[in-house]
Amino acid sequence: MTGLTIAGAVTPFPGADTTLWFCKHCNALISIQSHYSVAEAYCPTCLQTPLEFCGTFNGIPVLHIGNA
């Protein structure tokens, strides 16, 4: 199953690792937060295409929009 957040701030799960994946078929970037190691993932858009592992990072960057 996949969980998608469309709008609003993204709050990482405490103790979860975040990994970044890339789909060569549709050029999608996918982040996965999990308490367990993810060895293989499939694109939620293409459904059958394996994703290429890009790396890990601590937290998801959040876009902040404000008045200057």
C-alpha positions as CSV (number, residue, x, y, z in Angstrom):
1,M,0.0,0.0,0.0
2,T,1.1,3.6,-0.5
3,G,0.2,6.7,1.4
4,L,0.2,10.0,-0.5
5,T,0.1,13.5,1.1
6,I,-1.1,16.1,-1.4
7,A,-1.0,19.3,0.6
8,G,0.2,20.5,4.0
9,A,3.3,19.8,6.1
10,V,4.8,16.4,6.1
11,T,5.7,15.0,9.5
12,P,8.1,12.1,9.5
13,F,7.4,9.1,11.7
14,P,9.6,9.0,14.8
15,G,12.5,6.6,14.3
16,A,11.6,5.9,10.6
17,D,14.2,5.9,7.9
18,T,13.3,7.9,4.7
19,T,14.6,6.6,1.4
20,L,14.4,8.2,-2.1
21,W,13.6,6.1,-5.2
22,F,13.5,7.0,-8.9
23,C,11.3,5.4,-11.7
24,K,13.1,5.2,-15.0
25,H,9.9,4.5,-16.8
26,C,7.8,7.6,-15.8
27,N,10.6,9.7,-14.2
28,A,8.8,9.8,-10.8
29,L,10.7,10.5,-7.6
30,I,9.3,8.5,-4.7
31,S,10.1,8.8,-1.0
32,I,9.4,5.9,1.4
33,Q,9.3,6.2,5.2
34,S,9.6,2.9,7.0
35,H,10.7,1.5,10.3
36,Y,12.0,-1.5,8.4
37,S,14.7,-1.7,5.7
38,V,13.3,-1.5,2.2
39,A,15.2,-3.7,-0.3
40,E,13.0,-3.4,-3.3
41,A,10.1,-1.1,-4.2
42,Y,7.8,-0.7,-7.2
43,C,6.5,2.5,-8.7
44,P,3.0,3.4,-7.5
45,T,2.3,5.1,-10.8
46,C,3.5,2.4,-13.2
47,L,2.5,-0.4,-10.7
48,Q,4.9,-3.0,-12.1
49,T,8.1,-1.0,-12.7
50,P,10.9,-1.6,-10.1
51,L,12.3,1.6,-8.6
52,E,16.0,2.6,-8.6
53,F,17.4,3.3,-5.1
54,C,18.8,6.9,-4.9
55,G,19.7,7.2,-1.2
56,T,18.5,8.0,2.3
57,F,17.9,11.3,4.1
58,N,16.7,12.5,7.5
59,G,13.2,14.0,7.0
60,I,11.4,15.3,4.0
61,P,12.0,18.9,3.0
62,V,8.9,21.0,3.2
63,L,8.1,23.9,0.9
64,H,7.3,27.0,2.9
65,I,5.5,29.8,1.0
66,G,5.1,33.3,2.6
67,N,5.0,36.9,1.9
68,A,8.3,38.7,1.4
